[in-house]
Amino acid sequence: EARCSALAAGDQKAVETAAEAFHLAILHASQNRELARVYATVAPRLERVFRVTFPEWLGTEGAEMDGEILAGLERHDPEAVVAASSRSWDLLERAVAARGRVPGEADDPEADEASA
């Protein structure tokens, strides 16, 4: 709801905040310590990748995809959650492939880590 309200108001910062809160709520609910640890290390980079290569994620399209995930969670339907999440990741993968490397990303993975 917060994300949809922010979209309607054109408040991009609130959209980003609501999107992050949605994913953090799912992460917290999972009670998966390892996932939380990994997420904390990759979240800033993922946010950048999404922002640069898949801006629709922060728009209506992303809100709809997250809505599908939420609907699956509310129905206690893990298959629906996985399917909706997979569609989101597939769209991201196609967007990254179409664009190539993320701007500012080095060819050397160690240099990528040093800039993070």
N, C-alpha and C positions, 0 to 999 in steps of 0.2 A: 504494500500500500504506500509506504513512504517513497519508494522508487517511482511508482506511477504518479504520485502527487508532484514529485520533483520534476519528472519529465513534463508534466502538464504545465508547470510553472516555468520551465526552461532553466532551472537551477542545476547546472552541470555538476557543481561541487556536491550538492545534496544527492544527486543521482549516484555519483561515485561512492559517496559515504553509505548510501542505502544498499548499493550492490555489494560492497565489501561487508557490511553488517549481515546481509543475507547469507553469504558464504561462510562467514565466521560463526554464525548461529548453527549452521549445519555441521561445521567442523566441531564445535563444542558439543553438540548433541551426540556426535558419533562416539565421543569419549575415547578416541583413538589417539593415544599419546604420540605414537610414531608419526602419524599423519600430521598432527599439530606441529611437531618438530620440523618436519620436512616443509610444511606449508610456510612456516615462519622464515625459512631460508630462501624460498623461491617466490614468495608472494610479491615482493617489489618488482622483480623481473617479469613475472607473469602479468602484473598490472600494466607494465610498460608495453609488453608485447600486445596485449589486448588493445590498449589505447592507440598504438601505432598501426597495427595491422588489421584490427577488427573493431573499429569504432562503433559499429552497430551493437556490440555487446553492451555499451553504455546507453543505448537507445531503446526504442520500443521492441526491436527484435530480441535483444538480450533479456529484457523484462519478461517477454513472452516465454522465452526458453526457461528462465528461472521459475516462471509461473507453472510450467509443466513439471519441473522438478518438485516444486512445492506441492502440487496436486498429487503427485505420486507418493510423496512422503505422508501427506494427510490421509491417503487411502491405505497406507502401510503396504505399498506395492513396490517392492525393490526393483522388479523388472522394469516398471515404468520409469522409475528414477534413473536407472542405468541407461535406458534407451534415450531419455531426454538429455541426460548429461553427455552421452556419446554423440548425439546430434550436435550439441554445442561445441564439443572438442573437434568434431569433423569439420564444422564450419570454420573454426579457428585454423585448423590445419590447412584447409584450402586457401584461406586468406593469406596465411604466411607463405605458402607455396607460390601463390600468384604474385606476391610482392617480392619474394626473395628474402634475404637476410634483413633483420630488423635494423633500421638506420642507426648508426653509431656502434653497432656490434662489431667486435674485432673477429678476425678469422681464427685467432689463437684463443682457445677456451680459458687458458690461464689469464690472458689479458682481460677476458670478459669478467672473470671473478675479481680481478684487481680493480676493475672499474665499478663493481657493484657496491 
